[in-house]
Amino acid sequence: MLSLPKLIGLCLILWIVWRVFRAIDARKANIASKNDQTDNGNQSQQKANRNSIDLEECAICKAWVAQENCGRDDCPYQS
């Protein structure tokens, strides 16, 4: 049978569990925020590395280049 002290005890336990989970979430958010602040340069470099590069075959030297000069004097991709 439920009694008033049991209901109060159950509510107290639920409140404590709820506060613990809120504290854990706040800690995770704080750690994620600190990681975002320290990794801004590294993260932008990683995003740049994920981008794809369109390669084309150079008509002169037959090397695959990213529309950049291959180093030859007669390269069609002059910079």
C-alpha positions as CSV (number, residue, x, y, z in Angstrom):
1,M,0.0,0.0,0.0
2,L,1.2,3.5,-0.8
3,S,1.6,5.9,2.0
4,L,2.6,9.6,2.2
5,P,6.2,9.0,3.3
6,K,6.6,6.4,0.5
7,L,5.3,8.9,-2.1
8,I,7.5,11.7,-0.7
9,G,10.5,9.4,-0.8
10,L,9.8,8.3,-4.4
11,C,9.5,12.0,-5.5
12,L,12.8,12.8,-3.7
13,I,14.6,9.9,-5.5
14,L,13.2,10.9,-8.9
15,W,14.2,14.6,-8.3
16,I,17.7,13.5,-7.3
17,V,18.1,11.3,-10.4
18,W,16.7,14.1,-12.6
19,R,19.3,16.6,-11.2
20,V,22.1,14.1,-11.7
21,F,21.3,13.7,-15.4
22,R,21.0,17.4,-15.8
23,A,24.4,17.9,-14.3
24,I,25.9,15.2,-16.6
25,D,24.3,16.9,-19.7
26,A,25.7,20.3,-18.6
27,R,29.1,18.8,-18.1
28,K,29.1,17.3,-21.6
29,A,27.9,20.6,-23.1
30,N,30.7,22.4,-21.3
31,I,33.3,20.0,-22.5
32,A,32.0,20.1,-26.1
33,S,32.1,23.9,-26.0
34,K,35.7,23.9,-24.8
35,N,36.6,21.5,-27.6
36,D,34.9,23.7,-30.2
37,Q,36.9,26.7,-29.0
38,T,40.3,25.0,-29.1
39,D,39.8,23.0,-32.3
40,N,38.5,25.8,-34.6
41,G,41.6,25.9,-36.7
42,N,42.0,22.2,-36.8
43,Q,38.4,21.6,-37.7
44,S,38.4,24.0,-40.6
45,Q,41.5,22.2,-41.9
46,Q,39.7,18.9,-41.6
47,K,36.7,20.3,-43.5
48,A,39.0,21.6,-46.3
49,N,40.6,18.1,-46.5
50,R,37.1,16.6,-47.0
51,N,36.3,18.7,-50.1
52,S,36.8,16.9,-53.4
53,I,39.2,18.1,-56.1
54,D,38.3,18.0,-59.8
55,L,41.2,16.7,-61.8
56,E,41.8,17.1,-65.5
57,E,44.3,15.4,-67.7
58,C,46.9,17.9,-69.0
59,A,46.9,17.8,-72.8
60,I,50.7,18.4,-73.0
61,C,52.2,16.2,-70.2
62,K,49.3,13.8,-69.7
63,A,49.4,14.2,-65.9
64,W,46.3,14.6,-63.9
65,V,46.2,18.2,-62.5
66,A,43.7,20.3,-60.5
67,Q,43.7,23.0,-63.2
68,E,47.1,24.2,-62.0
69,N,50.4,24.7,-63.8
70,C,52.3,21.5,-64.1
71,G,55.6,23.3,-64.3
72,R,56.2,23.0,-68.0
73,D,56.7,26.1,-70.2
74,D,53.9,25.1,-72.6
75,C,51.4,24.1,-69.9
76,P,47.8,25.2,-70.9
77,Y,47.1,26.0,-67.2
78,Q,49.1,29.2,-66.8
79,S,48.8,30.8,-63.4
